[in-house]
Amino acid sequence: MNRKDKRRHYRLTLEYDGTNFSGWQKQVDARTVQGDVLKGAVRVFGESLLWQ
């Protein structure tokens, strides 16, 4: 089985209060919604995800 066969697709719909964030898109030096979602996904799935 190759890596492509192991891929899974997930859809996430969320709502958030952006007060404590510096926007949606991941940034190196700021807390963002995308950054926090990706960090949470690593905790749940045990590996980083390809975000599209």
C-alpha positions in Angstrom: 0.0 0.0 0.0 1.5 3.4 -1.0 1.1 6.7 0.9 -1.6 7.9 -1.5 -3.8 5.0 -0.5 -3.5 6.0 3.2 -4.9 9.5 2.7 -8.1 10.5 4.3 -10.1 13.6 3.7 -11.9 15.5 6.5 -14.2 18.5 6.3 -14.3 20.9 9.2 -16.8 23.6 9.7 -16.1 26.0 12.6 -17.1 29.3 14.0 -14.9 31.5 16.1 -14.5 34.8 17.9 -11.4 36.2 16.3 -10.7 38.7 19.1 -7.5 37.0 20.3 -6.2 36.0 16.9 -4.2 37.8 14.2 -6.4 36.7 11.3 -7.2 33.3 9.8 -4.1 32.3 7.8 -1.1 30.8 9.6 1.7 33.2 10.3 5.2 32.5 11.7 5.1 35.2 14.4 1.4 35.5 15.4 -1.4 33.4 16.8 -3.9 32.6 14.0 -7.0 30.4 13.7 -5.4 28.2 11.1 -2.3 27.8 13.2 -4.4 26.7 16.3 -6.5 24.3 14.2 -3.4 22.7 12.8 -1.8 22.3 16.2 -5.0 20.7 17.5 -5.0 18.3 14.5 -1.5 17.2 15.3 -2.7 16.3 18.8 -5.7 14.4 17.5 -4.1 12.6 14.6 -0.5 12.4 15.8 0.9 13.9 12.6 0.9 17.2 10.7 -1.8 17.6 8.0 -1.8 19.0 4.5 -4.1 22.0 4.6 -6.0 22.7 1.4 
